[in-house]
Amino acid sequence: MSSLELASTIGANARAARLRLSLTQANVAQRVGLASAVYSRLERGRMLPSVRTLYRLATVLCTSPDALLGHGFHAEPPPDSPSVRLLVQQVRRLDERKVKALLRLIPAMR
């Protein structure tokens, strides 16, 4: 596989993982520690990430470096429910104290 093909594979797999998580490019770029324009180039297959960036990207996208490289790691996809995706987006915006408070409330709602 050429470096252009590898960059394209990583970019396509990163985009697919990002969309599964309902994240924007800006969200991912910030969490990985990249400028938005740099992440955009990566996702379009215009550049190869460093090994360190590949691992950070895999962590942020809840996948593995192998999956980003196209080596067949298949994580269970998140539920497709729009309301679940909205809930996940909202929880991601909370600070840790509020997440812990929410976790204490969930058993009472069952």
C-alpha positions, 0 to 999 in steps of 0.5 A: 500500500502506498503512502497516498493509499494509506493516508486515504484509508486512515482519513476515510476510517477516521471520518466514518468513526467520527460520524458514528459518534456524531462529532464534528471535525472541530470536536475531534481536532480539539480533543486530539490537539490538532488545528481544525484545518490540519485534521480536515486534511488528515480526514481527506487523506491529504496527510499521514498522522504521526504514530502519536497522533494516530493513537490519540485519534483512535482514543478520541474516536473510540476505535483502535489504531488498527481499525484506522489503518484498515485492519478490520477491527469491528467495534459494536456500533452505537445505537442508531436512535436519534434521541440516544445520539442527542443524549450522548452529545449533551453529556459530552458537554457536561463537566465531570461533576455534572456527569457524576450527578447524572450517573447517580440519577440514572438508577432512580429512573429505571 
